[in-house]
Amino acid sequence: MDTPVLSLQQLNKSFSGVRVLKDVNLTLRRRGSILGLVGENGAGKSTMMNILGGVLPRDSGEMLLEGRPYNPRSAVDADRTGIALIHQELNLFLNMSIAENLYLNGAPGSTLGLLSYRAMNSQAAGVLQRVGIDINPASLMEGLSMGLRQLIEVAKALAKQARIVVFDEPTTSLSDKEKRHLFSIIRELSATGISMIYISHTLDDVLALCEEVAVIRDGSVMCQSPVSEMTKSTMISLMVGRKLEQLFPFAEKQPADTVLEVKGFRQGKTLKDISFSLRGGEIVGLFGLMGAGRSELARAVYGVDPVDSGEVFFKGRLVRRPSPEWWIENGMAYITENRREEGLLMPKTVKENLVLASLRHFRKAFGAVDRRSEERESASVIEQLAIKTFDKSRQTAQTLSGGNQQKVVIGKWLLTRPQVFIVDEPTRGVDVGAKFEIYNHLNEMAREGCAILFISSEMEELIGVCDRIMVMSNGAISGELTRAAFTQEALLTLAIRSITHEHFATD
Amino acid sequence: MLFFVVFFLFSLLFVDKFANPVNLLNIVVECADLIILSCGMTFVFMNGGIDFSVTATLGLGSVLGAKVMTMGGSPLVLTVLGVVVMLAIGVGLGALNGVAITRLRMPSFIATMATQLIFSGFALWYTQSATIGGLPAPFLSIGRGTLFGVQMPVFITVIVVAITAFVLHRTVLGRYIFAVGTNHRTSRISGIPVKRTIFTLFLFSGGLAAISGIIMTSRSAAGMPALGKSMLMDIVAAVVIGGTAVTGGKGSILGTVTGAILIVVLNNSLNLLGIQWYVINALKGAMIVLVALLGVLRTAGER
């Protein structure tokens, strides 16, 4: 048998006494192989990758690169050895050109610190071709779509002559088409002998793309085996350590009166005459492809972004000037799609985040904060949602796992006692176990009479959890399905239906 | 904090004349000015901003207040009138900064640099750079008088510190300030009035500049256009040394108070030791570097 390209042996790592990696063994068997790595948030995937990428030192264990010991002392070290990490949050400078991004350290043809743009651009063009991009390398990053940016990251790895490329959740912000393109590029690279480690929560992708899968749980590798011996459900039970009977809990509810009604929302080219209504106690899905205008609709309803025309009615009453302040006061909550930027105060504590949206309810005389009830309420919500935190007054949001972060956002809104809850991609970047809990909480809220608008690009979860699903395409609502008619085909057909006349939107 | 205590004891023991009651009193009064101004600056810093116009606000308030008080009439009425005018000017100019920053979306760095030039320019033009003396007696006692045997400025400072600390650390507004300083977008989605909160920060900054302007005008017994002008860098230094993050969202009034006292003691004792002012400045710079380093180390240690 050949020497493996990379092998990690008995790797250990602790942070302030907590063991996050326990005797981890992992092997990339041959050049060009793709290893899938799955596990819940906080299982240790990122730590492992950061050790591999020279960002963190290991406590003990060995790493062998093609049989030789590999001890990176910094990220630059790892770069030079040919190991490239592509993080979930891309590492690109939007104000610079594509070529400049590709050759951030070490531009070709540069002498004495002077750049040769001609050499740089011509080499960049070659690298771009390998990832299937046909764009002038001198053009700026900022105009490019997320899909293209992801490919530029891959190109960056190629420009550095990477032998091993590690992908961390590369598809979370890609459209279906962009994803397919990325996968075909990954396969091509694999054929040219570049090995890859592919980390993802999307288990179907892992099964489709990888030769082998390693499952990691609580810092230990549970197994590494060929995908042919793996199924989605075995992976899930290995990940969570128990069997999940059902991925999507659906609950029968009693829809009540209409609480929210939107009429004729228009906003430039993004929203075209949108009308819909929500009843208390129902979970309504909102599906659509990237750029269909789902998040824009939510932002417009919540009053974050202005609309050109249209009316919102809350419990039959016209809302004259919708704003986050008004909505929170009257009972709407809104989970945005990006919890790091708009959901949480990352450097602040769990408690501070939990009470953020309901601070006005903790007001005592002289505007003072009622710290006792603040303590009590945040403690009760932590218990209710089973948020894992060692100390709510000391642990900051950024040190929580993705699932727990999202639970904190949910908890923040629970404290405002909402009657309408708009959730935009609430399970993005959240592991299977936490996803299940989030669905249950949404069901629970609906059963208590809350109307929920569930925006998602994962068809499975919408089909599994919603009472009905509206589909948006190109800034308009292209159709609606009731539970009996839920199929992925039907959803996709509506999602790609192009609407040329705005009248069609009102069916 | 520890550094501060050590330094203070060191000064008491070894610096000649430092322990002299007159000098100590001097320190206390100087501290009052710096503490009040730095508390105002702390508010603006909380949103990652800065207010360069505080000293100019103070100067303009000083001359206009003095002008009002020399109009003639009952001394007590004039004093009240003068204090009200100075406070109103402080809060008003703060509001002007607030509007420029929240409505016109100017960065505070630029906006307050501009208003600093405008305010101090106006004060100089108005007085033709002359001082306005002949202030009523009750007004003079604000800066020089005592109450229950305690210097009036000390009294005022304690009240200011108590109120600002309460607002920042115990009230809903304070929570808003910390939230907005940490992340505008999350705050907005969470229903926090972001612009109104930022606006309030400048009201505090302007208002506190006015209060310290009242004390300083009273002590110098004249309205002066350039009053407090040399203090700007010390104010910023006090806030930074006090541990308030320049990027916003982090800081405390207690830290700022410590920073301010430290700077005054440093100025004073090194001065008495006969050390040149440029050496003192270099030492202050070194101290800021030290604090910044400690901050870096602390954040590195968190991971």
Chai-1 contact restraints between the chains, C-beta under 6 A:
chainA,res_idxA,chainB,res_idxB,connection_type,confidence,min_distance_angstrom,max_distance_angstrom,comment,restraint_id
A,P324,B,I189,contact,1.0,0.0,6.0,A-B,restraint_1
A,P324,B,G191,contact,1.0,0.0,6.0,A-B,restraint_2
A,E325,B,G191,contact,1.0,0.0,6.0,A-B,restraint_3
A,I328,B,G191,contact,1.0,0.0,6.0,A-B,restraint_4
A,T336,B,I189,contact,1.0,0.0,6.0,A-B,restraint_5
A,E341,B,R185,contact,1.0,0.0,6.0,A-B,restraint_6
A,E342,B,R185,contact,1.0,0.0,6.0,A-B,restraint_7
A,E342,B,T186,contact,1.0,0.0,6.0,A-B,restraint_8
A,E342,B,I189,contact,1.0,0.0,6.0,A-B,restraint_9
A,L345,B,T182,contact,1.0,0.0,6.0,A-B,restraint_10
A,L345,B,N183,contact,1.0,0.0,6.0,A-B,restraint_11
A,L345,B,T186,contact,1.0,0.0,6.0,A-B,restraint_12
A,K348,B,T182,contact,1.0,0.0,6.0,A-B,restraint_13
A,L356,B,S190,contact,1.0,0.0,6.0,A-B,restraint_14
A,A357,B,S190,contact,1.0,0.0,6.0,A-B,restraint_15
A,A357,B,G191,contact,1.0,0.0,6.0,A-B,restraint_16
A,L359,B,V172,contact,1.0,0.0,6.0,A-B,restraint_17
A,L359,B,R175,contact,1.0,0.0,6.0,A-B,restraint_18
A,R363,B,V172,contact,1.0,0.0,6.0,A-B,restraint_19
A,G367,B,T171,contact,1.0,0.0,6.0,A-B,restraint_20
A,G367,B,V172,contact,1.0,0.0,6.0,A-B,restraint_21
A,G367,B,L173,contact,1.0,0.0,6.0,A-B,restraint_22
A,A368,B,R170,contact,1.0,0.0,6.0,A-B,restraint_23
A,A368,B,T171,contact,1.0,0.0,6.0,A-B,restraint_24
A,V369,B,V172,contact,1.0,0.0,6.0,A-B,restraint_25
